[in-house]
Amino acid sequence: MEIFTPISLAHLIMDDGCYTGYAITIATCAFDSDSIDRLLLVFREKFNLKCTITNSKSGPRIYIPAESMNQLNTLIAPFMVPSMMYKLGK
């Protein structure tokens, strides 16, 4: 949990994140279920984000709802590459 930082989260979203117009999903189809569960634990406990697992045709995704977007922006916007800010809806 200690090694996953806001910078790590920013990179994960820049790589595998998708802004849906009000929330973010992170493609985790290449992760096993234990790894997804560990990510959810970090997101919830370390970053205080509300998130769930959703399923898509391509596999599981982590869903970060609109109610956590302000918290997420505060955490990772300073580490986002300007050309990737669209993944935060900016």
C-alpha positions in Angstrom: 0.0 0.0 0.0 2.9 2.4 0.8 4.4 2.1 -2.7 1.3 3.1 -4.5 1.2 6.9 -4.6 -0.8 9.6 -6.2 1.8 9.6 -9.0 1.2 5.9 -9.5 -2.6 6.5 -9.7 -2.0 9.3 -12.2 0.0 7.0 -14.4 -2.6 4.2 -14.1 -5.3 6.6 -15.2 -3.3 8.1 -18.0 -2.7 4.5 -19.3 -5.9 2.6 -18.7 -8.4 5.3 -17.5 -11.5 6.4 -19.4 -13.6 9.5 -18.5 -17.2 8.7 -19.1 -18.6 12.2 -18.8 -19.1 12.1 -15.1 -16.9 9.3 -13.7 -13.8 7.3 -14.5 -13.3 3.7 -15.3 -9.9 2.0 -15.2 -9.5 -1.1 -17.5 -8.2 -3.9 -15.3 -8.8 -6.9 -17.7 -5.1 -7.8 -17.5 -5.2 -8.0 -13.7 -6.1 -11.0 -11.7 -9.0 -10.7 -9.1 -6.6 -10.5 -6.1 -4.7 -7.6 -7.7 -8.0 -5.8 -8.5 -9.1 -6.3 -4.9 -5.8 -4.9 -3.6 -6.1 -1.8 -5.8 -9.7 -1.2 -4.6 -8.4 -1.4 -1.0 -5.7 1.2 -1.7 -8.1 3.5 -3.5 -10.6 3.3 -0.7 -8.3 3.3 2.4 -5.3 5.3 1.3 -7.0 7.8 -1.1 -10.5 7.8 0.3 -12.1 7.2 -3.1 -15.4 5.5 -3.4 -15.0 2.8 -6.1 -16.5 -0.5 -7.3 -15.8 -3.2 -9.8 -17.9 -3.2 -12.9 -17.8 -5.7 -15.8 -17.6 -4.9 -19.4 -17.3 -7.0 -22.6 -13.5 -6.8 -22.3 -13.3 -7.7 -18.6 -13.5 -6.1 -15.2 -13.0 -2.4 -14.7 -12.6 -0.2 -11.6 -15.3 2.4 -11.5 -14.7 5.7 -9.7 -18.0 7.6 -9.5 -18.7 11.3 -9.8 -18.9 11.8 -6.1 -15.1 10.9 -5.9 -14.0 13.1 -8.8 -13.1 16.1 -6.7 -10.9 14.0 -4.4 -9.3 12.2 -7.4 -8.6 15.5 -9.2 -7.0 16.9 -6.1 -4.8 13.8 -5.7 -3.6 13.4 -9.3 -4.0 16.5 -11.4 -0.6 17.9 -10.5 1.0 14.7 -11.9 -1.0 14.4 -15.1 0.6 15.2 -18.4 -1.3 18.1 -19.9 -2.3 16.2 -23.0 -3.9 13.5 -20.8 -6.1 15.9 -18.7 -9.1 14.9 -20.9 -9.1 11.7 -18.9 -10.2 13.8 -15.9 -12.8 15.6 -18.0 -10.7 18.7 -18.4 
